[in-house]
Amino acid sequence: MRWLRGLGKRRVDLDPVRQQEILRELRQFGPHGMGKLADQAVRAAALMEGPDGVAVAAVLLREFADAAFADFARQSAALGMTADRRNYRQLWESAGKRVRSPLFATPGGIHPYVHVAAAVNVVGAQAAAAVKIVDPVPLLSHMFEVLDLTLAGWEFGRVLVDVNGATLAVNLITAATALRGEMADPPPLPQPARTQMRSNKSVNVLDPAVSRIVGQWNPGKQMRECLLA
């Protein structure tokens, strides 16, 4: 066992061995796993209950965000551009479809609609515990990075807006809101989030299972209602 001190006075008992067990169990999920991606995400989230699960969720989000940035940076360098992980949409607007989404190219088998979706749900549901277990500032940054990549990919990279992607984006917004609500002094909203909140554009959400549009969603509106409340 080891003890980690949270940002407050409480101390949370974490078990690194248990965390490794959770990570091993999570590897069974993914595109080649059993069941739909959304169903797998629910089962993966169930594995991440409790303090050790929250710690694992933070690890998954950090590793995914770091790998996505590395991939985006490689693509940007090939175009003679410099990637800034604080604002992906600015570069992506210039590069357009010459840059592919890095969300589906991360190594280690971390899938955005399974592992990341599960981790986001865990953080959102256990936000009060998360601020005591891990440093919430980088955790929040990683969630906003994934949100930025998701929304910018739809707008500039011609990434399909499907039910899984829209669900991830919605949950990123609500989880980030919950985490900020538990922080004594949350950091300012990142520039991409502020830019998106000035937009009233809705996106058509496609369900690939039935090959038709099943609804519309306005990201900027939801971000204003949640993050500025």
Phi, psi and omega in degrees: 000154172218154182253132175242134179271129175281189181285339178264202183271345181284151178243140185245129181276117180244148183240103181301327179295315178297322178297320178294324177296317179298316180299320178296318179294326181292337183292345179285345181267159178145188183303332181259009180278182182275126174097170178295156181301317181297320179293321178295322179298321178296315181291324178294320179297325180296333178287341186255037175280151176084176184302317181293325176295320177297318178299319178295319179301318179295321178297314180300315181294322178294312182296321180293314180296319179297316181292322179296318178296318180300318179293316180296321180295320178297316179296318181296317180299322179295337178263005182076024180243163178244123182281141176236110185290352175281345183202084180289323187297331181297313179287319183297328178298324179282320185280331180061219185284001175290342177253124177272158180294129177279357184291340183248014182238012184285139179285169176087002176075017178276115184258136184297326185267000177240287185292314181292317178301318179295315181299319179297317179296323179295314180297316180297319182285334183239039185300321181297322178284325184300321182290344178264339186266320182230168174288114186286341184294306176295326178300315178297319179299318181295321179293319178292327177298313180296322177297316179301313180297322180294308184291319180292325178297322177295316189282320187244338185257006180056036175282136181296131175271094180253177184300319181296315180294318179295320178297317178300314182297316178301314183289329174298318180295313182291323179291319177298321177297315180296318180294315178299325181293338179266353182270136180295324182219077182296146180289163177300152177295139180293158184303316179301323178294317179295323178296314181296325182291343177276355182261146175243020181286136173259153178244145174279131182256122183261139171257105183300335182295330181243000177056045176207160178285130184247000179170178176234153179216138180251097183300315183300319181297314181295321180296320177297315183294326182271308190278342179254004181290000000 
